[in-house]
Amino acid sequence: IAYCNLSRQAFPGVPIVLGGIEASLRRIAHYDYWSDSVRRSIVLDSKCDLLVFGMGERAAWEIARRLDAGERVTDLRDVRGTAYAIGKGWEPLLEKKSRFTTDGGIVVLPSYEEITADKESFAKMARAFQMETNAQNGRALLQVHGREAVYFNSPALPLEEDDMDGLYDLPFTRLPHPSYGGERIPAYETIKHSIVTMRGCFGGCTFCSITEHEGRVIQSRSEASVL
């Protein structure tokens, strides 16, 4: 939220696209540990133009290509693995379908007001959300927040092995940002010798966020790439 506000001030008119695990896990109304409260979708609170959820390579590539081709960010409403706010005009979507139906390929989640007032509604929202995390059959979602709504396209399709190999062959430094000045970073110490071999998990465990972020489909690098 702070970054978006500062970016708006520094670069007025430049599209803001959120991504990363924080944006991904906060894309629907969610419980926030820090404030011990249920918060709105980060799409609304950050006022971003577009949010990329999941492992966002495909969405990032498409957004970059289409913006470079002259499209406006408000035209990018059909990119898989993205979400955006609808200030007006979402009511017809509700009129055509009842809760948790497949009419029109859209699943309507319990609203922000419903889940903050009732824990069972929160649980129903969480279950419906989980059921749509598979890119092969995940449907679009809609969640109302007061007079606004957030629309979520279907998840992005997983990467093929060649895509994964090419991605991890890019010249990332795999080092902390130089601004840390060489200080010890506990989080980095736990992963600095790790090698990414795959992504995704079909488990959907309640204590883990991998399914919500990386999806249910297992995607692997080739043996040669890992070596």
N, C-alpha and C positions, 0 to 999 in steps of 0.2 A: 504494500500500500504506500509506504514511504517512497520507495523507488519510483513508482508510477507517478506520484504527485510531483516529485522533483524532476522527472523526465518531461512531464507536461510543461513545467515552468521553463526548463532549459531548451526544449525543442518543440514549441507549439506547432500542432498540425502533423507531427510525425506519428505514424501508427505505432501503438504499443501492443506487442504480442507477448503474453506471459507464457512461461514454460518451466520445466523442472519438476522435481518431486513435490515441492510445497504447493505449487499451483495445481498439480495433478490431484493430490489428496484433498485439497480444499475446493474442488470444482463444484461440488454440490453443498448444500447446507450440511454443516458438520459440527461435531463436538470439538471444542478447542481446549486443550489441557491447560494452557497458560492462564486463560481467563475463567476456566471452569464454567463454560457456558456454550450454548449452541449458537454458532455464528452463521451468517449468510454465506452464500457462494462468494468466493474471492473475486469472481467475475464482476459482481456488483460493487463490492467494497473497494476494489482497486480501480474500477472504472476503466479497465483495459478494453481495447478494441476487439481482441481475440485472445482466447486461451488455448494453448496446446496441451493436451493431457497424454499421459503415457510416454513411452520412449519415442520422442517426437521427430525422428529423422524424416519420415515420409511427409508429415505435415509441414515441417520447416522447409523442405525442398520445394514443395508445391507453393507455399506462401511466397517464398523468395522469388520463384520463377514468375508467378502471376503479378506480384507487385512490380517486378522489373519490366514486365510486359505492358504496364500502364494501368492495370486494374486498381480500383480503390479497395481499401481494406474492408469497406462496407459491402463490397461485392463478393467477398470470400465467405459465403455462407454455406458452402457445400463441401468443405474440406474435411475429410474423415479425421477423427482424432482432435477435433476442435470444439470449442463452446463459445457462445456469445450471448449478450444480453438483448432482450426484446423489451423496449420501453412501452410500445403500443402494438396492438394487432395480434396478440397471442390468444385472445379469447376464443376465436373460431376453432383453434386447435382443441380446446377443452370441450366445446359444444359437440364436436364430432366423435368424441370417444369418452368412455368411462375409465375409471382407474384400472391400471394394469391390463388393459386390452391391447391387442395388436393392430387395431384399426389405424390405417395410414402408416403403420410401421413406427408409431411413436408411443412410448410408455410414459404416462404422466405420474410422476412421483408425488407423494404427499407434500403439501406446501410447507414453506418455512414456518408459517403460523401454526399449522397442524402439528408439526414435529416438536416445536417448542412447548406446546401445550400438553402433549400426550406422548409418553414413552413408547407405547405400542405403535403409534404412527411412525416414530423414529425407527423402530425395528423393521417395520414394513418397508420403509424407504431404503434402509440398508440392504435388505434382502433383494428388493427389486433392482437396486443398483448393482449388486453382485451378479445377478442373473444376466446382465447385459455387458459384461466385461470381455466376452469372447468375440474377437473381431469377425469370426466366420458367421455368427448369427446375432451379434449384438445389435439392438435396435436403437434408434434415436430416443433421447429422453427430454422431458420438459419438466421444469420445477418452477412453480409460482412463488414469488416473494412479494407479497403486498400487491402493488400496482404494476410490478415488473415481473419478468420471467427470464429464466436462463434456458437456452436450447443447447442440447449436446448432440452433436453428430455421432454416428456409429464409430466405434474405435478404429484406429488406423490398422491396415493389414500388416501382419508381422513381416519381418525381413527374411528374405531367403538366405541360404548359406553364403552365396557370393556377395550379397549386400553386407552381411555381417563381417566377412573377411575384409572387404574393402574399407568398411568403417573403421575397424580396429587396426588397419594398416596406415591410417592417417597419422601425420607426425605430431601427435599430442605429446606434451612434455611429461605428463603424468607426475607433475610436481606441484606443490602448493604455490599459490600466487606469490610473486617476489615481495609483495608488500608485507608479508609475514616476517621478512628479515632473518630467516634462518632459525626462528624460535621453534621450540618443540610444540607440535600440535598433536594432542592425544588421539583425536579421531583419525589423523593421517597415519599414526603409528600402527593402527590396527589393520590398515588395508594397503600399506605401501608395497608389500611383497605379493599382493593378490594378483591373480590373472583371471580375467573374465573369459569364461568358456561358453556360457549360454545365458539366456534370459527367459523370463516367464515362469509361471507356476500355476498348476491347475488345482492346488490344494485349497486355496481360499481360507486359510486359517484366520480365526478372529483376532489373533494377536499380531498379525503380519500384514504389511501393506503391499507386498510384491504383486499380488493379483490385481489390485486396483491400479497400480502404476505400470507394470510391465505386461499385464495381460495373462491369459491362461495358456496360451500356446507356447510350447517350448521351442526356442530358436537357438541354434547352435552354430559356433564357428567350426571350420574344418580342422582336422588334426594338424595339417600343415600350418594353418594360421596360428593355432595355439602354440605350436613349437616355435 
